[in-house]
Amino acid sequence: MKEAEKTAWIDENNKIVSFHVIDNGKLIMKPENQFWNFIFGLTNTGYRIL
């Protein structure tokens, strides 16, 4: 069984992570086992979750 992919949008200019589409956001898709580590890594470098 294939692992579900999670999605987020990243605004690198404003250091924002969103789970909904945002203007000028870059779509990120990762398997769930990698997704949360990636998101937590962004928050540790100053990204805000919107």
Phi and psi in degrees as a GROMACS rama.xvg file:
@    title "Ramachandran Plot"
@    xaxis  label "Phi"
@    yaxis  label "Psi"
@TYPE xy
-76.904  138.646  LYS-2
-70.6118  141.133  GLU-3
-65.8506  143.031  ALA-4
-95.6485  141.975  GLU-5
-106.693  150.645  LYS-6
-126.357  149.71  THR-7
-151.773  160.858  ALA-8
-115.767  134.37  TRP-9
-114.878  125.389  ILE-10
-105.155  101.151  ASP-11
-70.0229  -30.0655  GLU-12
-69.0849  -39.6258  ASN-13
-103.065  3.7098  ASN-14
52.706  56.047  LYS-15
-122.495  139.319  ILE-16
-114.869  132.307  VAL-17
-133.974  148.196  SER-18
-96.0027  7.65464  PHE-19
-127.561  156.673  HIS-20
-57.9053  133.492  VAL-21
-128.25  149.284  ILE-22
-58.9445  139.537  ASP-23
60.8113  18.5612  ASN-24
-87.6223  147.555  GLY-25
-100.641  125.143  LYS-26
-72.5716  129.707  LEU-27
-118.786  128.68  ILE-28
-127.981  127.644  MET-29
-144.049  152.588  LYS-30
-59.9781  147.385  PRO-31
-54.1909  -36.3469  GLU-32
-66.2826  -20.4523  ASN-33
-101.804  -26.4542  GLN-34
-58.5308  -53.2202  PHE-35
-67.3819  -36.9999  TRP-36
-62.1683  -39.1743  ASN-37
-62.799  -47.6548  PHE-38
-62.723  -46.0934  ILE-39
-62.7946  -35.755  PHE-40
-62.7767  -40.1268  GLY-41
-64.7717  -43.1132  LEU-42
-65.3374  -31.8748  THR-43
-69.5705  -18.1507  ASN-44
-102.955  12.9703  THR-45
105.795  -0.338711  GLY-46
-71.9875  144.257  TYR-47
-104.135  144.633  ARG-48
-93.9531  128.128  ILE-49
